[in-house]
Amino acid sequence: MNQLKNFTKGFIRENPVFALFLGLCPTLGVTTTAINGMGMGLATTFVLLMANIVVSLIKNFIPDKVRIPSFIVIIASFVTIVELTMQAYLPDLFETLGLFIPLIVVNCLVLGRAEAFASKNKLLSSAVDGLGMGLGFTFALTLLGSVREILGSGSIFGLKFIEGDGMLIFILSPGAFIALGYLIVIINKLSRKGA
């Protein structure tokens, strides 16, 4: 039961984007389409899950003085794996996401979970937390990308379902702020009704 609670908190109570406001740089930068949001979210989920697992396993061997630099090296190793894998097998998505993939290393969500949770908890709890937070982040990015893609171009996941052009502002940077603001308001209203 406790593991399920750890898993679902990333979706609802402690969603990295909608509740904790973490990782907003990639959230606003890459979510012009649903596929971009999902791709960035899944890449971050992999790094978050693997970093939490490794940090949880070696936490007792890392001296306090080099704890944060050690976490960054661990995270950077998994980001490199993601970057090379995407470059080899998903070159179009890799090209679209560009600089935001290497920036996962300094994403405060990943480093924050390693420091605040994985370094203080056991392996299973850390893995579940990483997966839950990562999938919550993926959900938020995919939802924001979907809203922006629907309003901006009348399509979702590249499938056009509304004739004509959409509202260009939602494809541009200001549209990210507008869409995110409205989504936060809607989610806050829904979570208060459920509480």
Stockholm file with secondary structure:
# STOCKHOLM 1.0

chainA/1-195         MNQLKNFTKGFIRENPVFALFLGLCPTLGVTTTAINGMGMGLATTFVLLMANIVVSLIKNFIPDKVRIPSFIVIIASFVTIVELTMQAYLPDLFETLGLFIPLIVVNCLVLGRAEAFASKNKLLSSAVDGLGMGLGFTFALTLLGSVREILGSGSIFGLKFIEGDGMLIFILSPGAFIALGYLIVIINKLSRKGA
#=GR chainA/1-195 SS CHHHHHHHTTTTTTCTTTTSCCSHHHHHHHTTSHHHHHHHHHHHHHHHHHHHHHHHHHGGGSCGGGHHHHHHHHHHHHHHHHHHHHHHHCHHHHHHHGGGTGGGGGCHHHHHHIIIIITTSCHHHHHHHHHHHHHHHHHHHHHHHHHHHHHHHSEETTEECSSSCCCGGGTSHHHHHHHHHHHHHHHHHHHHHHC
#=GC SS_cons         CHHHHHHHTTTTTTCTTTTSCCSHHHHHHHTTSHHHHHHHHHHHHHHHHHHHHHHHHHGGGSCGGGHHHHHHHHHHHHHHHHHHHHHHHCHHHHHHHGGGTGGGGGCHHHHHHIIIIITTSCHHHHHHHHHHHHHHHHHHHHHHHHHHHHHHHSEETTEECSSSCCCGGGTSHHHHHHHHHHHHHHHHHHHHHHC
//
